[in-house]
Amino acid sequence: PALSLDTLRVFIPPPLRSAMATAGVLQSDDYVPMRDLFTSPSVSFAYERGWRQGFAQAGFPGADEEYDMVRKYFEDVTKDVEGSTVVDMSCATGLFTRRLAKSNDYNRVIACDYSES
């Protein structure tokens, strides 16, 4: 079967998707910036390789310290539990999900996000 441009929409940056939908090239697009920003693989890539590091300038402690805060938060409720599971809701690119999984502190780590990126 022929590959439709609509099946590739996840690889098209959201603002371009919206313009293509307006022009009739794609089916209707209900792009919502704060919801759909990370549906672009390019944005997700940029987030982990530079954008995220800039958060320190805004007062965030940094990914390493934030991860330690998450681990300590879960420590009290998982330390005496056999088969503990952690669910990372709105995990975005999975930056912390991957760290949680690699720690081997939990039997299962589940990542959930709206975006496929």
C-alpha angles and dihedrals in degrees: 000000000000116000110243121218087231090064089058095048093110088066093052114088109251098243090052090047089055092050091047090051091050089051091050094245092115130032115265114305123205096194113182109188101214092043101040104035095102095047086090113085088211092060092047091050092050091047094059096039103051116334093071092051089057090065088084089070088058092054101265112141095233134259096282095052092041089053090051089051091053092047092050091047092056094040096082094051098040105037096089097031120101111214098018119188128201122198117202105203117198088010093169106192093359094247093146094032090062091048091050091050094047092051091069087213091121132050092220135016118192123194122201128182139151093234126073089213 
